[in-house]
Amino acid sequence: MMREITEIRDDRITGTDKDLIKEPGSAGKLKLPKPYVKSWTIASTEVEPGGDQTLFIWEEGSMPAGGAYFDSEKDIPREASEFDPEDFRPYVTILPTNPGAPVKGGLVIASGGGFHVRADGIEAMAAAEVLRGMGYYCFIVDYRVLPNHKMDAAWDIARVVRFAKLHAREYGFEENRVALLGFSAGGFLSALSVMECLGDNTPDKTDPAYVPDVLDKVNGSVAGFGMIYSYFGDPDENRVLTAEELEKYDIPEIYSCYGTKDMFAGQIDECLRALSETGVHVSRAVLPDTLHGFGALGGWVYSYNDWLDEVLGK
């Protein structure tokens, strides 16, 4: 059933002329600190409501693997020096709501970075600083990047969703009040996670050697998905999924935000039309005269908060 796209009109959406990723001295490559102890994982460590906490996503030696992203060394681009080391373990940074703010829900956030870095400083961290004051626990995912497979990162994101839902009441919100927020590459990977990893899917679907644990028993469905300058598809192949391809998935309500000058603006529009054709409720906020990589700037966070209030309240 076709649904009309809801166009968000909000005077607080001003747009921005900044491309933070390309600015000299950008915080885009800021890396959040890793857990201090190898055994601190989301499956085995007691949560600390009200405090910051950093935990590894998988038990040591038990990460599902989807295979190498590149088929051969010659395919690895010049930016390979920015990839994570071989012994990298993905982790999540848990940030509570600001003191005095009502706890409204949990947001699992994935920064972009072209699949080879994570721009946490200008995207996930910057957005979290605002959203924490609006009443959201923020779970920032430092997922696996190249040369790992994209599916590996999608499972990283899905596992954090399950963790947030499992411990929701300890954090002060209901498990059905968990949503996704993904920027650029983090949005593409979150979309992949929605399609292939959430719901009742478990990692042994793509890695037969993986042994499911207690977290895999948690249904991974989310209440909503904020796609910031991203879409359902593969930018490396310049491909947008069609309505026929999308309709077989259980896709939640979508908040989409991008700028009129974004290099993916056409693909995003095509994706949103396809989603609406399948009956997914899509809300769109377009920033005037704005490029890709604006992070938390441009005023969109306020309309995203309004959208969350509506979606999480259902």
C-alpha positions as CSV (number, residue, x, y, z in Angstrom):
1,M,0.0,0.0,0.0
2,M,1.5,3.3,-1.1
3,R,2.0,5.9,1.6
4,E,2.7,9.6,1.0
5,I,6.0,10.9,2.2
6,T,5.6,13.3,5.1
7,E,7.6,16.5,4.4
8,I,8.9,18.1,7.5
9,R,8.5,21.8,7.6
10,D,10.4,23.3,10.5
11,D,11.8,26.8,10.9
12,R,14.6,25.4,13.1
13,I,15.9,23.5,10.0
14,T,18.4,26.1,8.6
15,G,20.9,24.0,6.8
16,T,24.6,24.7,6.8
17,D,27.4,25.6,4.4
18,K,29.9,23.4,6.2
19,D,31.2,20.0,5.2
20,L,32.7,19.0,8.5
21,I,34.5,15.9,7.1
22,K,36.6,18.0,4.7
23,E,37.3,20.9,7.1
24,P,41.0,21.3,8.2
25,G,41.4,20.1,11.8
26,S,38.1,18.2,11.7
27,A,37.2,16.1,14.6
28,G,35.8,13.6,12.1
29,K,38.6,11.1,12.8
30,L,38.3,11.4,16.6
31,K,38.4,7.9,18.1
32,L,36.4,7.1,21.2
33,P,38.5,5.2,23.9
34,K,38.3,1.5,23.9
35,P,37.4,-0.6,27.0
36,Y,40.3,-0.9,29.5
37,V,39.8,-4.6,30.1
38,K,39.5,-7.3,27.5
39,S,36.8,-9.1,29.4
40,W,34.4,-6.1,29.6
41,T,31.7,-7.1,27.1
42,I,28.1,-6.4,26.7
43,A,27.2,-10.0,27.4
44,S,29.2,-10.5,30.6
45,T,29.5,-7.1,32.3
46,E,27.0,-5.6,34.7
47,V,25.5,-2.4,33.3
48,E,25.9,0.9,35.1
49,P,22.7,3.0,34.6
50,G,23.4,6.7,34.9
51,G,27.1,6.5,34.1
52,D,29.2,6.4,31.0
53,Q,30.4,2.9,30.1
54,T,32.5,1.4,27.2
55,L,32.2,-2.3,26.5
56,F,33.3,-4.7,23.8
57,I,30.4,-6.0,21.6
58,W,31.6,-9.6,21.3
59,E,33.3,-12.0,23.6
60,E,36.9,-12.5,22.6
61,G,37.3,-15.0,19.8
62,S,33.5,-15.2,19.1
63,M,32.9,-12.5,16.5
64,P,30.9,-13.7,13.5
65,A,32.8,-13.1,10.3
66,G,31.3,-12.5,6.9
67,G,34.6,-12.8,5.0
68,A,37.1,-10.2,3.7
69,Y,35.6,-7.1,2.0
70,F,38.3,-7.1,-0.7
71,D,39.1,-10.1,-2.9
72,S,42.8,-9.3,-3.2
73,E,45.4,-6.9,-1.8
74,K,45.5,-5.0,-5.1
75,D,41.9,-3.9,-4.5
76,I,42.7,-2.2,-1.2
77,P,42.7,1.6,-1.7
78,R,45.3,4.1,-0.6
79,E,43.4,4.9,2.6
80,A,44.2,1.4,3.9
81,S,46.5,3.0,6.6
82,E,43.3,4.3,8.2
83,F,41.8,0.8,8.7
84,D,41.5,-0.8,12.1
85,P,44.3,-3.2,13.0
86,E,43.8,-6.9,12.7
87,D,43.2,-7.3,16.4
88,F,40.4,-4.6,16.5
89,R,37.3,-5.6,18.5
90,P,34.2,-3.5,18.0
91,Y,32.8,-1.7,21.0
92,V,30.0,0.4,22.2
93,T,30.1,3.7,24.2
94,I,27.1,4.1,26.4
95,L,26.1,7.6,27.3
96,P,23.2,8.3,29.7
97,T,20.7,11.1,29.5
98,N,21.8,14.4,30.9
99,P,21.0,14.9,34.6
100,G,17.4,16.1,35.0
101,A,16.3,15.0,31.5
102,P,13.4,12.6,31.4
103,V,14.4,9.2,30.0
104,K,12.4,8.7,26.8
105,G,14.3,5.9,25.0
106,G,17.5,4.5,23.6
107,L,19.3,5.4,20.4
108,V,21.8,3.1,18.7
109,I,24.0,5.4,16.7
110,A,26.5,4.6,13.9
111,S,28.7,7.3,12.4
112,G,29.8,7.4,8.8
113,G,33.3,7.5,7.4
114,G,33.4,5.8,4.0
115,F,33.5,2.3,5.5
116,H,37.2,2.8,6.4
117,V,37.0,5.2,9.4
118,R,34.3,6.3,11.8
119,A,33.6,10.0,12.0
120,D,32.4,9.8,15.7
121,G,33.5,13.3,16.6
122,I,31.3,15.2,14.1
123,E,28.5,12.7,13.8
124,A,27.6,10.3,16.6
125,M,29.3,12.2,19.5
126,A,28.0,15.6,18.3
127,A,24.4,14.3,17.9
128,A,24.5,12.4,21.2
129,E,25.5,15.6,23.1
130,V,22.2,17.2,21.9
131,L,20.0,14.1,22.1
132,R,21.1,13.2,25.7
133,G,19.7,16.5,26.8
134,M,16.4,15.6,25.0
135,G,16.0,12.4,27.0
136,Y,17.8,9.6,25.1
137,Y,20.4,7.1,26.2
138,C,22.9,6.9,23.4
139,F,24.8,3.8,22.4
140,I,27.5,4.7,20.0
141,V,28.8,1.8,17.9
142,D,32.4,1.6,16.9
143,Y,31.7,-1.1,14.3
144,R,34.2,-3.0,12.1
145,V,35.4,-1.2,9.0
146,L,37.3,-2.3,5.9
147,P,38.9,-4.7,5.2
148,N,36.1,-6.5,7.1
149,H,32.9,-7.4,5.3
150,K,30.0,-4.9,5.6
151,M,27.9,-7.7,7.1
152,D,30.3,-7.8,10.0
153,A,29.5,-4.2,10.8
154,A,25.8,-4.9,10.4
155,W,26.0,-7.6,13.0
156,D,27.9,-5.3,15.4
157,I,25.1,-2.8,15.1
158,A,22.4,-5.4,15.6
159,R,24.0,-6.8,18.7
160,V,24.1,-3.4,20.3
161,V,20.3,-3.0,19.5
162,R,19.7,-6.3,21.3
163,F,21.8,-5.2,24.3
164,A,19.9,-1.9,24.6
165,K,16.6,-3.7,24.5
166,L,17.7,-6.4,27.0
167,H,18.7,-3.8,29.6
168,A,16.2,-1.1,28.7
169,R,14.3,-1.2,32.0
170,E,17.5,-0.9,33.9
171,Y,18.3,2.2,31.9
172,G,14.8,3.6,32.6
173,F,12.9,3.0,29.3
174,E,10.8,0.3,27.7
175,E,12.4,-2.1,25.3
176,N,10.0,-1.0,22.5
177,R,11.5,2.5,22.7
178,V,14.8,1.8,20.9
179,A,15.6,3.4,17.6
180,L,18.5,3.5,15.1
181,L,20.4,6.6,13.9
182,G,22.9,6.2,11.1
183,F,25.1,8.7,9.3
184,S,26.3,8.0,5.7
185,A,28.2,4.7,5.8
186,G,26.8,4.1,9.3
187,G,23.3,4.6,7.8
188,F,23.9,2.2,4.9
189,L,25.2,-0.4,7.5
190,S,22.2,0.2,9.8
191,A,19.9,-0.3,6.8
192,L,21.7,-3.6,6.1
193,S,21.3,-4.5,9.7
194,V,17.5,-3.8,9.6
195,M,17.2,-6.0,6.6
196,E,19.4,-8.9,7.4
197,C,20.4,-8.9,11.1
198,L,17.5,-7.6,13.3
199,G,14.2,-9.2,14.1
200,D,14.8,-12.9,14.8
201,N,17.9,-13.2,12.7
202,T,21.1,-14.4,14.4
203,P,24.8,-14.3,13.2
204,D,24.9,-18.0,12.4
205,K,22.8,-17.1,9.4
206,T,26.0,-15.8,7.7
207,D,28.6,-17.5,9.8
208,P,27.7,-21.1,10.5
209,A,30.6,-21.4,13.0
210,Y,29.1,-18.8,15.3
211,V,27.4,-20.1,18.4
212,P,24.4,-17.9,19.5
213,D,24.3,-16.7,23.1
214,V,21.8,-15.0,25.4
215,L,21.8,-11.7,23.5
216,D,20.8,-13.5,20.3
217,K,17.5,-14.5,21.9
218,V,16.4,-10.9,22.1
219,N,14.2,-9.8,19.2
220,G,16.1,-7.0,17.4
221,S,13.2,-5.0,16.0
222,V,13.5,-1.2,16.3
223,A,10.7,1.4,16.6
224,G,12.3,3.7,14.0
225,F,15.3,4.4,11.9
226,G,16.9,7.8,11.3
227,M,18.8,7.8,8.0
228,I,21.1,10.8,7.8
229,Y,22.4,11.3,4.2
230,S,22.1,7.6,3.5
231,Y,19.7,5.1,1.9
232,F,18.8,1.4,1.4
233,G,21.3,0.3,-1.2
234,D,25.0,0.1,-1.9
235,P,26.9,3.3,-2.7
236,D,30.0,1.3,-3.9
237,E,27.8,-0.1,-6.6
238,N,25.7,3.0,-7.0
239,R,22.6,0.9,-6.5
240,V,19.3,1.7,-4.8
241,L,17.1,-1.1,-3.7
242,T,13.7,-1.2,-5.5
243,A,10.3,-1.4,-3.9
244,E,10.1,-5.1,-4.9
245,E,13.4,-5.8,-3.1
246,L,12.4,-3.8,0.0
247,E,8.9,-5.2,0.5
248,K,10.1,-8.5,1.8
249,Y,11.7,-6.9,4.8
250,D,10.2,-5.6,8.0
251,I,11.3,-2.0,7.8
252,P,10.4,0.4,10.6
253,E,9.3,4.0,10.2
254,I,11.9,6.2,8.6
255,Y,13.2,9.7,9.3
256,S,15.4,10.8,6.4
257,C,17.6,14.0,6.4
258,Y,20.0,15.2,3.8
259,G,21.0,18.4,2.0
260,T,19.9,19.7,-1.4
261,K,23.6,19.6,-2.5
262,D,24.3,16.1,-1.2
263,M,26.1,13.9,-3.7
264,F,23.5,11.2,-2.9
265,A,20.4,13.4,-3.0
266,G,19.0,11.7,-6.1
267,Q,19.6,8.2,-4.8
268,I,18.0,9.1,-1.4
269,D,14.9,10.5,-3.2
270,E,14.7,7.3,-5.2
271,C,15.0,5.1,-2.1
272,L,12.3,7.1,-0.2
273,R,9.9,6.7,-3.1
274,A,10.5,3.0,-3.1
275,L,10.0,2.7,0.7
276,S,6.7,4.7,0.5
277,E,5.5,2.3,-2.3
278,T,5.9,-0.6,0.1
279,G,3.8,1.2,2.8
280,V,6.7,2.3,5.0
281,H,5.9,5.6,6.7
282,V,8.7,8.0,5.7
283,S,9.3,11.5,7.0
284,R,11.7,13.7,5.1
285,A,13.7,16.7,6.3
286,V,15.7,18.5,3.5
287,L,18.4,21.0,4.5
288,P,18.7,23.9,2.0
289,D,22.0,24.5,0.2
290,T,23.7,21.8,2.3
291,L,26.4,19.3,1.3
292,H,27.1,15.8,2.5
293,G,28.8,15.5,6.0
294,F,27.0,18.2,8.0
295,G,26.9,16.0,11.1
296,A,24.7,17.4,13.8
297,L,24.5,20.9,12.3
298,G,21.7,22.4,10.4
299,G,18.9,22.2,13.0
300,W,17.6,18.8,12.0
301,V,18.1,17.2,15.4
302,Y,15.1,19.1,16.8
303,S,12.7,17.7,14.2
304,Y,14.3,14.3,14.7
305,N,13.4,14.6,18.4
306,D,9.8,15.5,17.5
307,W,9.7,12.5,15.2
308,L,11.0,10.2,17.9
309,D,8.4,11.5,20.4
310,E,5.7,10.4,17.9
311,V,7.3,7.1,16.8
312,L,8.4,5.9,20.3
313,G,5.0,6.9,21.7
314,K,3.1,4.4,19.5
